[in-house]
């Protein structure tokens, strides 16, 4: 019998994410090694209510033909995101209806979330003490709501054995392909990726998609030094030079800077140089060596190391990803 995947459709769902499991698992066919042409997964969509329409975030509803009893037949349960999670999102607790539906899931069933579907798994206790991810824009709220979960906002997905979580939106494709690869090997997963016209594996995590503005404190005594440094990021900047802009000792300046900004002057400079490099990679055709010099990293090697540490990808991959998006 094919492995049964049951997708839980909740009111306020995103149609794109609801369709990911069907597209990836529903098209998975065995190779010659494990039965050519054999259907590997049986995908069923269910609601927490009896069969009927489920609201989406678009101008149409989805007619779901299975009720919550389908969850009792699942080998894997997938929970896509919803914009109407109510107390699950606001208070970290399940509604009675959702709790009753999830109570039907058999012990040992593999649990999977896409994007903010992770809130449902966390509220149900599946993520207690485990690593998990969610959409980067919700990561801080998710961590505050569920302090018992070890949240990693930078990755595309986390595989913790019988519980898996993906980052935002299209990261659900990465996670589902990963599950096919884990269940049936790279050949099957690669073929599904080709038919879906997506890469079988994406470099880096969702850190590269996060815009991180660098806020200025409202009241500060190191403002002049920070503005001075920002205007000359491409040059070597010494701590004592920044302290001199404020007529302070290095020790006093470092303490004041950390009190006002929350990080050290060196960490702040690195953040700003990474942001400058991102802007140059996205908007110019400068060589990697020139981007490194203009951003203040000096060498391409230093730029690669810092970008890899901050975003999870090297400069060439970052440029290819975001210049391609802009050109399209």
N, C-alpha and C positions, 0 to 999 in steps of 0.2 A: 504494500500500500504506500502511496506517496506520503511524504511528511506533510502534515496538515498545518497550515499557517492561517490563523484567525486574526483578522484585522478589526479592531474595535473602533467603530465610527461614532464619535461624540458630536453633539450639537456644536456648531461653530467651527467645524473642521475646515481645513484647507484642502481643496480638491486635489491640488498637485501632490501633496504629501500622502493623501489617501490612495492615490494611484501608484505610488512607488512600489509597494509590495507586490501588487498584481503584475506590474510591468517586469519586475526582476524575477520574482519567484514563479509567477504564472507562465513565463516563457522559458523556464529552465528545463532543458531536455538532456537526457543521458547521452554519453558518448559511447563509442564501441566498447570501451573498457567496462562500463557499468550498465550496459543495455541501451543501445542506440535507439533514439526515438522515445524512450520511456519518460513519462512525465514524472519529474522529481518532486514536485510540490503540488498540493491541493490547496488553493487559496480561497478562503471564505470571508466575507465581510459581515459583521454583525453589529447590532445596536444594543444599548442597555435596556431597550424597551421592546415590545413585540414588533414584528416586521412593519415597516412604514417609512415615511420620509424623515430624513435627518437634515437639519439646517447646516448650511455651509457659510463661509465668510463671503461668498459670491452672491449673485442674484438668482441662484437656483438651489433647490434642495436635491438630495440624493435619496433614491428609493432603495432602502436596505431590506433584503428579503429574509434575513435571519435575526432572531432575537438573541438574548444573552446566553441561552442554552448552548449555543455553538461554542462558547468558550470552554465548555466541559470536554469538547472533542479535540482541543488544540494540542499540538506538539510544540508550537511556537505561537505566542500572542504578540501582535504588534500594535502599539498605541501611537498613532500619529498625533500631531499637534492640534489644539483647538483654541479658539479665541473666546470660548464661553465656559471656562473651567470653574468659574464661581469660587466657592470656598476652597476648592483644591488649590487654586492659584493664590487666593487672598489669605487663607488661613492654614493651608497645608493639611486639610482634612477632606476625606471622601464624602460625597453625598450618600445618602442611604441607598439610592438606586444604583450608583456606581459600585459601592461596597458589596451590595448583593450580587451584582454581576461578576465582580472579580472573585467572590467567594466560590464561584463555580469552577475556577481554574484548578486543574489537578496539580498536586504536588509534583515537582520536578519539571514542570512545563517551562520552556525557555521563554523569558520575558524580554521584549525589545521595545524601545521607545524611539520615536523620531522627533527631533526638535523639542518643543516644550511638552511633548507627551511624557517626558521624564517626570513632570510634576505628578502625574497619576501614579507612576511606579513608586516615587518617593512617598507620596501620601499613603500608599498601600503598604509601606514598610519594606518593599523589595530592595531599596537602595541603602538601608541602614548600615553604616560602617563600610560601605563600598565606594569605590571611585565611580564617578559618573560625569557626564557632560550634558549640555543643553545649548540652546542658541546663545551666542555670546552676549546679546543685548539683555538677556534674562539671567545671566550667570550670577551676578551679585545678589539679585533678589532671590534666586533659587537657593543660594548658599545661606542667606539670612533666614529663609523660610524653613529650610531643612539643614540645620547645623550638623546633624549626624551623618550627612553625606559628604564625601571627599570630592568636591567639585573641581574639575579641570576645564577651564574655559577655552583652552588653546587648541585642543585636538578635534579632529573630525568625528571620531567615535571612540568609544571604550568598550572593549570586550572583557568582561569579568566572568567568563564561563557561561553560566546559565542566565545571566542578566547583562544586556547590552544596551547602551545608550548612544544616540548620535547627536551631533551638533545641529545647527539650524538648517532647515529646508533641504537643499540638495545633498547635504551630508547624509541624508537618509539613503540615497542611492549608494554612496560609498559603503555604508554599513550593510545594506542588503547584499551587495556584491561580495563583501567580506564573508557574510554568512554562507553564501553559495560556495565560495572558495574553501571555507572551513569544512563544509559538509561534503563537497564533491570534487574539490581540487581546482587548480588554476585554469585548466583547459576549459572546463564548463563555465567558470566565471568570466574568463576572457571572451568566450563566444557570446555570452549574454551582453557584456559590455560593448562588443562590436555592434551587435544588433540594436542596442539602445543608443549607439553613437555617443558614448562617454568613455573616458579613459578607465581602464580596469583598476588603476590605482592613481590617486592624486598626491602630489608632493606637498609636504607641509600640513599644517592644521588650519583651523579657522582664525588663528591669530593674524594671518596675513590679510584678512578681510575686515579687521576691526580698525576703525578710525579712532585714534586715541588723542584727543585734544590735550594740550598741556596747559591747564588752567593757571592763571596768575592769582595769588592771594590778594584779597581786597585791601588789606593794610599790611604794608611790608616795609622793611628797612634795607632790603637787598635788591630792590627793583632796578636801580641804576646799574648795578653790576650784572644782573641778568640780561638787561637790554643791551649792555655793552658786549657781553659774550655772544648773544644771539646775532649781533651784527657782524661778527667775525668768526663764525663757526669753522670756516675753512682754514683758519690759522691755529697754531698751537696756543692753547690757553692754559695758563698756570693758575693755581689756586691763589697764590699771593697777588697775582695781577688783578684777580676779581676782588680780593679783599681791599686792595688799594683804591678801587673805585668808590668804596664806601668809607675809606679812611679808618679801617678796622684792622685789628690783628687777624692773622689767619685763623687762630683758635676761636675768636669771637665771631668772626664772619661765618665759619663753618657751623657753629652752634645756632646762630640766628637763621642761617639759610635752611638748616634742617627743620627748625621750628616752623618756618613759614611755608616751606615747600613740601616737607615730609620725606625728602630723600637728600642724599649728599650732593654737593655741587658736581662731582664727577658723574654720578648717575644721571643727573639732570642734563648735563652736556651730551651724554651718550643718547638719551632719549631724543633730544632735539636734533642730533646728527642723524639718527635713524629716520626721523620724520623728514628731514631735508633730503636724505637719500631716496626715500620713497617718492617724494614729489618729483625729483629729478628722473628717477627711473620711469615714472608714469607719464611724464610730460615732455621729456627731451630725448634726443637720440645720442646723447653724450656716451662715450665709451665708459665701461665699468671703471677703468682707471681714473677717468676724469670725474666721474660721479664720486668716487672715493675721495679725491682731492677736494672737490667743491663742498662735500659734506663734512670735511674735517677728519676723515679717517686715515688719510695719507696714502694708503696702499689698497689695492684691490683685495689683498689677503685679509687685511683688517676689516674692510667693509663686509666681506663674505662672513667672517667670524661673527661680527656684531649683528648682521641681518639674520643669520641662521639662528643665533641665540634669541633674538627678539621676536622673529616672525616664523621661524621654522623652515625657511626656504632661502636659497642663495639668491643673489641679485639677478642672475639671468632668468631664473624661473619666475621670480616676482615680476620682472619686466614683461616677460612673455605672457603671463596671466593677465596683467592689468593693461598693457598696451593693446593686447588683442581685444579685450573687452571694450576699450575706448574706441578702437578703430571700427568695431562692429556697429 
